[in-house]
Each structure stands twice: as structure tokens, then as C-alpha cells.
């Protein structure tokens, strides 16, 4: 399991569950990759405008990742 494969799986799963929310899928992918890279210190890898949105949606997306983690990173 690599950070790239987990990121891609999270983006794909989020996109399927939330059609049209490309930004949310990107945020979910970044946060999932961060969990794999360092589970005790999750940080997003976003910059600029996307970083501002990530801060606002982090809790919502983290909850979604928690619910679907077994499918994203088996």
C-alpha cells in the first residue's frame, strides 16, 4: 500500500459518493495519503485557495474517510 494508491482510491471513492465535487475528492485523497504517510500527524497537502477550503471541510471529509477507510486502504 503506497500513499499514491491510497490517494487514488480515496479520490475515486469520494468522487463516486459525491459526483461533481472534484475539490472534495482532491482533499479526501490528500488527507488519506497523509494518514498513510504519518497516521499520528495527519496534514493536508493543499496550497492556496484549496488550503482555505480544506480547513473548512476537514472535519466533514475526515468523518467520511473514517467511514470508508477499510475500502480505501484495505
PDB file of N, CA, C and O in Angstrom:
ATOM      1  N   UNK A   1       0.850  -1.164   0.000  1.00  0.00           N
ATOM      2  CA  UNK A   1       0.000   0.000   0.000  1.00  0.00           C
ATOM      3  C   UNK A   1       0.902   1.235   0.000  1.00  0.00           C
ATOM      4  O   UNK A   1       1.697   1.431   0.919  1.00  0.00           O
ATOM      5  N   UNK A   2       0.774   2.051  -1.019  1.00  0.00           N
ATOM      6  CA  UNK A   2       1.552   3.276  -1.124  1.00  0.00           C
ATOM      7  C   UNK A   2       0.656   4.484  -0.896  1.00  0.00           C
ATOM      8  O   UNK A   2      -0.569   4.385  -0.975  1.00  0.00           O
ATOM      9  N   UNK A   3       1.266   5.609  -0.617  1.00  0.00           N
ATOM     10  CA  UNK A   3       0.467   6.824  -0.457  1.00  0.00           C
ATOM     11  C   UNK A   3      -0.256   7.164  -1.754  1.00  0.00           C
ATOM     12  O   UNK A   3      -1.385   7.654  -1.727  1.00  0.00           O
ATOM     13  N   UNK A   4       0.395   6.903  -2.900  1.00  0.00           N
ATOM     14  CA  UNK A   4      -0.255   7.196  -4.188  1.00  0.00           C
ATOM     15  C   UNK A   4      -1.475   6.324  -4.418  1.00  0.00           C
ATOM     16  O   UNK A   4      -2.499   6.810  -4.898  1.00  0.00           O
ATOM     17  N   UNK A   5      -1.383   5.039  -4.080  1.00  0.00           N
ATOM     18  CA  UNK A   5      -2.532   4.156  -4.303  1.00  0.00           C
ATOM     19  C   UNK A   5      -3.673   4.494  -3.356  1.00  0.00           C
ATOM     20  O   UNK A   5      -4.839   4.427  -3.746  1.00  0.00           O
ATOM     21  N   UNK A   6      -3.356   4.852  -2.129  1.00  0.00           N
ATOM     22  CA  UNK A   6      -4.398   5.238  -1.165  1.00  0.00           C
ATOM     23  C   UNK A   6      -5.030   6.555  -1.583  1.00  0.00           C
ATOM     24  O   UNK A   6      -6.249   6.714  -1.505  1.00  0.00           O
ATOM     25  N   UNK A   7      -4.206   7.504  -2.029  1.00  0.00           N
ATOM     26  CA  UNK A   7      -4.738   8.782  -2.505  1.00  0.00           C
ATOM     27  C   UNK A   7      -5.710   8.568  -3.659  1.00  0.00           C
ATOM     28  O   UNK A   7      -6.808   9.125  -3.672  1.00  0.00           O
ATOM     29  N   UNK A   8      -5.294   7.758  -4.623  1.00  0.00           N
ATOM     30  CA  UNK A   8      -6.145   7.490  -5.783  1.00  0.00           C
ATOM     31  C   UNK A   8      -7.432   6.780  -5.376  1.00  0.00           C
ATOM     32  O   UNK A   8      -8.503   7.103  -5.889  1.00  0.00           O
ATOM     33  N   UNK A   9      -7.338   5.826  -4.469  1.00  0.00           N
ATOM     34  CA  UNK A   9      -8.531   5.098  -4.016  1.00  0.00           C
ATOM     35  C   UNK A   9      -9.495   6.037  -3.294  1.00  0.00           C
ATOM     36  O   UNK A   9     -10.706   5.969  -3.502  1.00  0.00           O
ATOM     37  N   UNK A  10      -8.961   6.908  -2.451  1.00  0.00           N
ATOM     38  CA  UNK A  10      -9.819   7.845  -1.725  1.00  0.00           C
ATOM     39  C   UNK A  10     -10.479   8.833  -2.678  1.00  0.00           C
ATOM     40  O   UNK A  10     -11.672   9.111  -2.555  1.00  0.00           O
ATOM     41  N   UNK A  11      -9.718   9.361  -3.621  1.00  0.00           N
ATOM     42  CA  UNK A  11     -10.292  10.289  -4.598  1.00  0.00           C
ATOM     43  C   UNK A  11     -11.406   9.620  -5.388  1.00  0.00           C
ATOM     44  O   UNK A  11     -12.473  10.203  -5.583  1.00  0.00           O
ATOM     45  N   UNK A  12     -11.161   8.412  -5.836  1.00  0.00           N
ATOM     46  CA  UNK A  12     -12.148   7.681  -6.624  1.00  0.00           C
ATOM     47  C   UNK A  12     -13.409   7.393  -5.809  1.00  0.00           C
ATOM     48  O   UNK A  12     -14.523   7.591  -6.292  1.00  0.00           O
ATOM     49  N   UNK A  13     -13.233   6.932  -4.588  1.00  0.00           N
ATOM     50  CA  UNK A  13     -14.383   6.610  -3.742  1.00  0.00           C
ATOM     51  C   UNK A  13     -15.184   7.870  -3.406  1.00  0.00           C
ATOM     52  O   UNK A  13     -16.415   7.851  -3.431  1.00  0.00           O
ATOM     53  N   UNK A  14     -14.490   8.957  -3.092  1.00  0.00           N
ATOM     54  CA  UNK A  14     -15.184  10.202  -2.758  1.00  0.00           C
ATOM     55  C   UNK A  14     -15.928  10.729  -3.967  1.00  0.00           C
ATOM     56  O   UNK A  14     -17.069  11.176  -3.854  1.00  0.00           O
ATOM     57  N   UNK A  15     -15.281  10.677  -5.129  1.00  0.00           N
ATOM     58  CA  UNK A  15     -15.913  11.162  -6.361  1.00  0.00           C
ATOM     59  C   UNK A  15     -17.171  10.355  -6.678  1.00  0.00           C
ATOM     60  O   UNK A  15     -18.172  10.910  -7.130  1.00  0.00           O
ATOM     61  N   UNK A  16     -17.116   9.036  -6.439  1.00  0.00           N
ATOM     62  CA  UNK A  16     -18.288   8.184  -6.689  1.00  0.00           C
ATOM     63  C   UNK A  16     -19.427   8.521  -5.729  1.00  0.00           C
ATOM     64  O   UNK A  16     -20.596   8.499  -6.112  1.00  0.00           O
ATOM     65  N   UNK A  17     -19.082   8.831  -4.489  1.00  0.00           N
ATOM     66  CA  UNK A  17     -20.089   9.155  -3.488  1.00  0.00           C
ATOM     67  C   UNK A  17     -20.599  10.592  -3.601  1.00  0.00           C
ATOM     68  O   UNK A  17     -21.713  10.897  -3.174  1.00  0.00           O
ATOM     69  N   UNK A  18     -19.788  11.458  -4.170  1.00  0.00           N
ATOM     70  CA  UNK A  18     -20.128  12.882  -4.298  1.00  0.00           C
ATOM     71  C   UNK A  18     -19.838  13.356  -5.723  1.00  0.00           C
ATOM     72  O   UNK A  18     -18.891  14.113  -5.937  1.00  0.00           O
ATOM     73  N   UNK A  19     -20.630  12.926  -6.688  1.00  0.00           N
ATOM     74  CA  UNK A  19     -20.374  13.300  -8.082  1.00  0.00           C
ATOM     75  C   UNK A  19     -20.306  14.827  -8.248  1.00  0.00           C
ATOM     76  O   UNK A  19     -21.127  15.570  -7.712  1.00  0.00           O
ATOM     77  N   UNK A  20     -19.329  15.247  -8.987  1.00  0.00           N
ATOM     78  CA  UNK A  20     -19.192  16.667  -9.262  1.00  0.00           C
ATOM     79  C   UNK A  20     -18.394  17.449  -8.235  1.00  0.00           C
ATOM     80  O   UNK A  20     -18.109  18.627  -8.451  1.00  0.00           O
ATOM     81  N   UNK A  21     -18.029  16.832  -7.133  1.00  0.00           N
ATOM     82  CA  UNK A  21     -17.254  17.528  -6.096  1.00  0.00           C
ATOM     83  C   UNK A  21     -15.779  17.181  -6.256  1.00  0.00           C
ATOM     84  O   UNK A  21     -15.216  16.436  -5.454  1.00  0.00           O
ATOM     85  N   UNK A  22     -15.160  17.727  -7.297  1.00  0.00           N
ATOM     86  CA  UNK A  22     -13.755  17.416  -7.590  1.00  0.00           C
ATOM     87  C   UNK A  22     -12.820  17.948  -6.507  1.00  0.00           C
ATOM     88  O   UNK A  22     -11.829  17.302  -6.166  1.00  0.00           O
ATOM     89  N   UNK A  23     -13.129  19.103  -5.977  1.00  0.00           N
ATOM     90  CA  UNK A  23     -12.286  19.662  -4.928  1.00  0.00           C
ATOM     91  C   UNK A  23     -12.325  18.773  -3.690  1.00  0.00           C
ATOM     92  O   UNK A  23     -11.289  18.502  -3.085  1.00  0.00           O
ATOM     93  N   UNK A  24     -13.503  18.327  -3.319  1.00  0.00           N
ATOM     94  CA  UNK A  24     -13.631  17.433  -2.168  1.00  0.00           C
ATOM     95  C   UNK A  24     -12.881  16.136  -2.385  1.00  0.00           C
ATOM     96  O   UNK A  24     -12.274  15.605  -1.454  1.00  0.00           O
ATOM     97  N   UNK A  25     -12.917  15.620  -3.603  1.00  0.00           N
ATOM     98  CA  UNK A  25     -12.194  14.383  -3.909  1.00  0.00           C
ATOM     99  C   UNK A  25     -10.694  14.593  -3.768  1.00  0.00           C
ATOM    100  O   UNK A  25      -9.987  13.725  -3.255  1.00  0.00           O
ATOM    101  N   UNK A  26     -10.211  15.734  -4.217  1.00  0.00           N
ATOM    102  CA  UNK A  26      -8.783  16.032  -4.089  1.00  0.00           C
ATOM    103  C   UNK A  26      -8.381  16.159  -2.623  1.00  0.00           C
ATOM    104  O   UNK A  26      -7.340  15.648  -2.209  1.00  0.00           O
ATOM    105  N   UNK A  27      -9.208  16.842  -1.847  1.00  0.00           N
ATOM    106  CA  UNK A  27      -8.930  16.985  -0.421  1.00  0.00           C
ATOM    107  C   UNK A  27      -8.941  15.617   0.261  1.00  0.00           C
ATOM    108  O   UNK A  27      -8.054  15.315   1.059  1.00  0.00           O
ATOM    109  N   UNK A  28      -9.930  14.800  -0.047  1.00  0.00           N
ATOM    110  CA  UNK A  28     -10.004  13.460   0.549  1.00  0.00           C
ATOM    111  C   UNK A  28      -8.762  12.646   0.188  1.00  0.00           C
ATOM    112  O   UNK A  28      -8.209  11.948   1.038  1.00  0.00           O
ATOM    113  N   UNK A  29      -8.329  12.731  -1.051  1.00  0.00           N
ATOM    114  CA  UNK A  29      -7.135  12.000  -1.471  1.00  0.00           C
ATOM    115  C   UNK A  29      -5.890  12.456  -0.730  1.00  0.00           C
ATOM    116  O   UNK A  29      -5.083  11.634  -0.296  1.00  0.00           O
ATOM    117  N   UNK A  30      -5.736  13.751  -0.587  1.00  0.00           N
ATOM    118  CA  UNK A  30      -4.576  14.296   0.132  1.00  0.00           C
ATOM    119  C   UNK A  30      -4.594  13.877   1.598  1.00  0.00           C
ATOM    120  O   UNK A  30      -3.563  13.491   2.150  1.00  0.00           O
ATOM    121  N   UNK A  31      -5.753  13.952   2.220  1.00  0.00           N
ATOM    122  CA  UNK A  31      -5.848  13.600   3.633  1.00  0.00           C
ATOM    123  C   UNK A  31      -5.645  12.096   3.832  1.00  0.00           C
ATOM    124  O   UNK A  31      -5.049  11.680   4.825  1.00  0.00           O
ATOM    125  N   UNK A  32      -6.130  11.289   2.909  1.00  0.00           N
ATOM    126  CA  UNK A  32      -5.909   9.846   3.017  1.00  0.00           C
ATOM    127  C   UNK A  32      -4.430   9.509   2.860  1.00  0.00           C
ATOM    128  O   UNK A  32      -3.899   8.677   3.596  1.00  0.00           O
ATOM    129  N   UNK A  33      -3.771  10.149   1.911  1.00  0.00           N
ATOM    130  CA  UNK A  33      -2.333   9.920   1.722  1.00  0.00           C
ATOM    131  C   UNK A  33      -1.559  10.334   2.968  1.00  0.00           C
ATOM    132  O   UNK A  33      -0.591   9.676   3.350  1.00  0.00           O
ATOM    133  N   UNK A  34      -1.980  11.410   3.593  1.00  0.00           N
ATOM    134  CA  UNK A  34      -1.317  11.863   4.812  1.00  0.00           C
ATOM    135  C   UNK A  34      -1.479  10.854   5.935  1.00  0.00           C
ATOM    136  O   UNK A  34      -0.555  10.647   6.721  1.00  0.00           O
ATOM    137  N   UNK A  35      -2.640  10.227   6.019  1.00  0.00           N
ATOM    138  CA  UNK A  35      -2.856   9.207   7.053  1.00  0.00           C
ATOM    139  C   UNK A  35      -1.889   8.047   6.885  1.00  0.00           C
ATOM    140  O   UNK A  35      -1.380   7.509   7.868  1.00  0.00           O
ATOM    141  N   UNK A  36      -1.638   7.666   5.651  1.00  0.00           N
ATOM    142  CA  UNK A  36      -0.733   6.543   5.386  1.00  0.00           C
ATOM    143  C   UNK A  36       0.712   6.962   5.621  1.00  0.00           C
ATOM    144  O   UNK A  36       1.509   6.184   6.144  1.00  0.00           O
ATOM    145  N   UNK A  37       1.046   8.171   5.241  1.00  0.00           N
ATOM    146  CA  UNK A  37       2.418   8.653   5.386  1.00  0.00           C
ATOM    147  C   UNK A  37       2.802   8.798   6.858  1.00  0.00           C
ATOM    148  O   UNK A  37       3.918   8.449   7.244  1.00  0.00           O
ATOM    149  N   UNK A  38       1.893   9.305   7.673  1.00  0.00           N
ATOM    150  CA  UNK A  38       2.161   9.503   9.094  1.00  0.00           C
ATOM    151  C   UNK A  38       0.833   9.549   9.831  1.00  0.00           C
ATOM    152  O   UNK A  38       0.294  10.632  10.061  1.00  0.00           O
ATOM    153  N   UNK A  39       0.292   8.384  10.209  1.00  0.00           N
ATOM    154  CA  UNK A  39      -1.046   8.316  10.804  1.00  0.00           C
ATOM    155  C   UNK A  39      -1.224   9.146  12.079  1.00  0.00           C
ATOM    156  O   UNK A  39      -2.345   9.536  12.405  1.00  0.00           O
ATOM    157  N   UNK A  40      -0.142   9.418  12.796  1.00  0.00           N
ATOM    158  CA  UNK A  40      -0.263  10.182  14.035  1.00  0.00           C
ATOM    159  C   UNK A  40      -0.240  11.689  13.810  1.00  0.00           C
ATOM    160  O   UNK A  40      -0.466  12.457  14.745  1.00  0.00           O
ATOM    161  N   UNK A  41       0.028  12.115  12.592  1.00  0.00           N
ATOM    162  CA  UNK A  41       0.137  13.543  12.328  1.00  0.00           C
ATOM    163  C   UNK A  41      -0.445  13.852  10.954  1.00  0.00           C
ATOM    164  O   UNK A  41       0.286  14.167  10.015  1.00  0.00           O
ATOM    165  N   UNK A  42      -1.749  13.759  10.850  1.00  0.00           N
ATOM    166  CA  UNK A  42      -2.420  13.957   9.562  1.00  0.00           C
ATOM    167  C   UNK A  42      -2.407  15.431   9.191  1.00  0.00           C
ATOM    168  O   UNK A  42      -2.841  16.288   9.961  1.00  0.00           O
ATOM    169  N   UNK A  43      -1.905  15.704   8.005  1.00  0.00           N
ATOM    170  CA  UNK A  43      -1.911  17.050   7.445  1.00  0.00           C
ATOM    171  C   UNK A  43      -2.295  16.950   5.984  1.00  0.00           C
ATOM    172  O   UNK A  43      -2.001  15.963   5.310  1.00  0.00           O
ATOM    173  N   UNK A  44      -2.948  17.978   5.514  1.00  0.00           N
ATOM    174  CA  UNK A  44      -3.305  18.012   4.102  1.00  0.00           C
ATOM    175  C   UNK A  44      -2.133  18.556   3.293  1.00  0.00           C
ATOM    176  O   UNK A  44      -1.285  19.283   3.811  1.00  0.00           O
ATOM    177  N   UNK A  45      -2.104  18.193   2.022  1.00  0.00           N
ATOM    178  CA  UNK A  45      -1.039  18.645   1.134  1.00  0.00           C
ATOM    179  C   UNK A  45      -1.560  19.663   0.128  1.00  0.00           C
ATOM    180  O   UNK A  45      -1.195  19.623  -1.047  1.00  0.00           O
ATOM    181  N   UNK A  46      -2.400  20.558   0.580  1.00  0.00           N
ATOM    182  CA  UNK A  46      -3.017  21.507  -0.347  1.00  0.00           C
ATOM    183  C   UNK A  46      -2.418  22.893  -0.159  1.00  0.00           C
ATOM    184  O   UNK A  46      -1.844  23.195   0.887  1.00  0.00           O
ATOM    185  N   UNK A  47      -2.557  23.730  -1.178  1.00  0.00           N
ATOM    186  CA  UNK A  47      -1.997  25.080  -1.115  1.00  0.00           C
ATOM    187  C   UNK A  47      -3.020  26.086  -1.615  1.00  0.00           C
ATOM    188  O   UNK A  47      -4.000  25.728  -2.270  1.00  0.00           O
ATOM    189  N   UNK A  48      -2.782  27.323  -1.303  1.00  0.00           N
ATOM    190  CA  UNK A  48      -3.599  28.412  -1.826  1.00  0.00           C
ATOM    191  C   UNK A  48      -5.064  28.321  -1.467  1.00  0.00           C
ATOM    192  O   UNK A  48      -5.418  27.993  -0.334  1.00  0.00           O
ATOM    193  N   UNK A  49      -5.918  28.612  -2.437  1.00  0.00           N
ATOM    194  CA  UNK A  49      -7.363  28.623  -2.247  1.00  0.00           C
ATOM    195  C   UNK A  49      -7.853  27.264  -1.757  1.00  0.00           C
ATOM    196  O   UNK A  49      -8.743  27.189  -0.910  1.00  0.00           O
ATOM    197  N   UNK A  50      -7.278  26.202  -2.284  1.00  0.00           N
ATOM    198  CA  UNK A  50      -7.689  24.860  -1.882  1.00  0.00           C
ATOM    199  C   UNK A  50      -7.387  24.620  -0.404  1.00  0.00           C
ATOM    200  O   UNK A  50      -8.141  23.917   0.268  1.00  0.00           O
ATOM    201  N   UNK A  51      -6.305  25.190   0.108  1.00  0.00           N
ATOM    202  CA  UNK A  51      -5.962  25.052   1.526  1.00  0.00           C
ATOM    203  C   UNK A  51      -7.027  25.701   2.397  1.00  0.00           C
ATOM    204  O   UNK A  51      -7.384  25.160   3.443  1.00  0.00           O
ATOM    205  N   UNK A  52      -7.534  26.844   1.983  1.00  0.00           N
ATOM    206  CA  UNK A  52      -8.596  27.506   2.743  1.00  0.00           C
ATOM    207  C   UNK A  52      -9.847  26.645   2.791  1.00  0.00           C
ATOM    208  O   UNK A  52     -10.470  26.507   3.844  1.00  0.00           O
ATOM    209  N   UNK A  53     -10.215  26.066   1.653  1.00  0.00           N
ATOM    210  CA  UNK A  53     -11.390  25.209   1.626  1.00  0.00           C
ATOM    211  C   UNK A  53     -11.140  23.951   2.449  1.00  0.00           C
ATOM    212  O   UNK A  53     -12.037  23.480   3.149  1.00  0.00           O
ATOM    213  N   UNK A  54      -9.940  23.409   2.371  1.00  0.00           N
ATOM    214  CA  UNK A  54      -9.609  22.206   3.128  1.00  0.00           C
ATOM    215  C   UNK A  54      -9.815  22.429   4.615  1.00  0.00           C
ATOM    216  O   UNK A  54     -10.357  21.561   5.299  1.00  0.00           O
ATOM    217  N   UNK A  55      -9.392  23.577   5.127  1.00  0.00           N
ATOM    218  CA  UNK A  55      -9.565  23.875   6.549  1.00  0.00           C
ATOM    219  C   UNK A  55     -11.036  23.863   6.925  1.00  0.00           C
ATOM    220  O   UNK A  55     -11.404  23.364   7.989  1.00  0.00           O
ATOM    221  N   UNK A  56     -11.867  24.403   6.069  1.00  0.00           N
ATOM    222  CA  UNK A  56     -13.291  24.484   6.353  1.00  0.00           C
ATOM    223  C   UNK A  56     -13.978  23.123   6.277  1.00  0.00           C
ATOM    224  O   UNK A  56     -14.961  22.890   6.981  1.00  0.00           O
ATOM    225  N   UNK A  57     -13.484  22.235   5.446  1.00  0.00           N
ATOM    226  CA  UNK A  57     -14.158  20.954   5.221  1.00  0.00           C
ATOM    227  C   UNK A  57     -13.446  19.768   5.853  1.00  0.00           C
ATOM    228  O   UNK A  57     -13.918  18.638   5.725  1.00  0.00           O
ATOM    229  N   UNK A  58     -12.339  19.986   6.521  1.00  0.00           N
ATOM    230  CA  UNK A  58     -11.505  18.894   7.030  1.00  0.00           C
ATOM    231  C   UNK A  58     -12.284  17.926   7.912  1.00  0.00           C
ATOM    232  O   UNK A  58     -12.192  16.713   7.726  1.00  0.00           O
ATOM    233  N   UNK A  59     -13.033  18.431   8.846  1.00  0.00           N
ATOM    234  CA  UNK A  59     -13.764  17.558   9.774  1.00  0.00           C
ATOM    235  C   UNK A  59     -14.781  16.696   9.021  1.00  0.00           C
ATOM    236  O   UNK A  59     -14.896  15.498   9.279  1.00  0.00           O
ATOM    237  N   UNK A  60     -15.509  17.303   8.102  1.00  0.00           N
ATOM    238  CA  UNK A  60     -16.504  16.567   7.310  1.00  0.00           C
ATOM    239  C   UNK A  60     -15.837  15.468   6.479  1.00  0.00           C
ATOM    240  O   UNK A  60     -16.320  14.336   6.439  1.00  0.00           O
ATOM    241  N   UNK A  61     -14.750  15.798   5.832  1.00  0.00           N
ATOM    242  CA  UNK A  61     -14.064  14.829   4.978  1.00  0.00           C
ATOM    243  C   UNK A  61     -13.379  13.757   5.811  1.00  0.00           C
ATOM    244  O   UNK A  61     -13.363  12.590   5.418  1.00  0.00           O
ATOM    245  N   UNK A  62     -12.812  14.130   6.955  1.00  0.00           N
ATOM    246  CA  UNK A  62     -12.207  13.123   7.832  1.00  0.00           C
ATOM    247  C   UNK A  62     -13.250  12.125   8.331  1.00  0.00           C
ATOM    248  O   UNK A  62     -12.965  10.931   8.434  1.00  0.00           O
ATOM    249  N   UNK A  63     -14.437  12.598   8.637  1.00  0.00           N
ATOM    250  CA  UNK A  63     -15.513  11.690   9.056  1.00  0.00           C
ATOM    251  C   UNK A  63     -15.870  10.734   7.930  1.00  0.00           C
ATOM    252  O   UNK A  63     -16.083   9.544   8.160  1.00  0.00           O
ATOM    253  N   UNK A  64     -15.935  11.258   6.718  1.00  0.00           N
ATOM    254  CA  UNK A  64     -16.241  10.407   5.567  1.00  0.00           C
ATOM    255  C   UNK A  64     -15.131   9.375   5.375  1.00  0.00           C
ATOM    256  O   UNK A  64     -15.415   8.202   5.132  1.00  0.00           O
ATOM    257  N   UNK A  65     -13.864   9.802   5.481  1.00  0.00           N
ATOM    258  CA  UNK A  65     -12.745   8.867   5.355  1.00  0.00           C
ATOM    259  C   UNK A  65     -12.816   7.787   6.429  1.00  0.00           C
ATOM    260  O   UNK A  65     -12.572   6.616   6.140  1.00  0.00           O
ATOM    261  N   UNK A  66     -13.146   8.165   7.666  1.00  0.00           N
ATOM    262  CA  UNK A  66     -13.261   7.177   8.741  1.00  0.00           C
ATOM    263  C   UNK A  66     -14.283   6.100   8.388  1.00  0.00           C
ATOM    264  O   UNK A  66     -14.041   4.913   8.608  1.00  0.00           O
ATOM    265  N   UNK A  67     -15.413   6.511   7.845  1.00  0.00           N
ATOM    266  CA  UNK A  67     -16.468   5.557   7.494  1.00  0.00           C
ATOM    267  C   UNK A  67     -16.060   4.606   6.374  1.00  0.00           C
ATOM    268  O   UNK A  67     -16.509   3.461   6.341  1.00  0.00           O
ATOM    269  N   UNK A  68     -15.221   5.065   5.466  1.00  0.00           N
ATOM    270  CA  UNK A  68     -14.887   4.285   4.278  1.00  0.00           C
ATOM    271  C   UNK A  68     -13.435   3.810   4.246  1.00  0.00           C
ATOM    272  O   UNK A  68     -12.974   3.316   3.217  1.00  0.00           O
ATOM    273  N   UNK A  69     -12.716   3.949   5.345  1.00  0.00           N
ATOM    274  CA  UNK A  69     -11.292   3.654   5.361  1.00  0.00           C
ATOM    275  C   UNK A  69     -10.980   2.219   4.985  1.00  0.00           C
ATOM    276  O   UNK A  69     -10.015   1.978   4.259  1.00  0.00           O
ATOM    277  N   UNK A  70     -11.753   1.268   5.449  1.00  0.00           N
ATOM    278  CA  UNK A  70     -11.483  -0.150   5.150  1.00  0.00           C
ATOM    279  C   UNK A  70     -11.548  -0.422   3.656  1.00  0.00           C
ATOM    280  O   UNK A  70     -10.852  -1.308   3.159  1.00  0.00           O
ATOM    281  N   UNK A  71     -12.362   0.315   2.942  1.00  0.00           N
ATOM    282  CA  UNK A  71     -12.464   0.133   1.492  1.00  0.00           C
ATOM    283  C   UNK A  71     -11.355   0.878   0.766  1.00  0.00           C
ATOM    284  O   UNK A  71     -10.909   0.441  -0.295  1.00  0.00           O
ATOM    285  N   UNK A  72     -10.907   1.989   1.320  1.00  0.00           N
ATOM    286  CA  UNK A  72      -9.880   2.807   0.689  1.00  0.00           C
ATOM    287  C   UNK A  72      -8.494   2.190   0.876  1.00  0.00           C
ATOM    288  O   UNK A  72      -7.717   2.096  -0.074  1.00  0.00           O
ATOM    289  N   UNK A  73      -8.193   1.777   2.089  1.00  0.00           N
ATOM    290  CA  UNK A  73      -6.865   1.222   2.411  1.00  0.00           C
ATOM    291  C   UNK A  73      -7.032  -0.134   3.094  1.00  0.00           C
ATOM    292  O   UNK A  73      -6.873  -0.265   4.308  1.00  0.00           O
ATOM    293  N   UNK A  74      -7.358  -1.140   2.278  1.00  0.00           N
ATOM    294  CA  UNK A  74      -7.620  -2.474   2.866  1.00  0.00           C
ATOM    295  C   UNK A  74      -6.399  -3.097   3.515  1.00  0.00           C
ATOM    296  O   UNK A  74      -6.479  -4.207   4.042  1.00  0.00           O
TER     297      UNK A  74
END
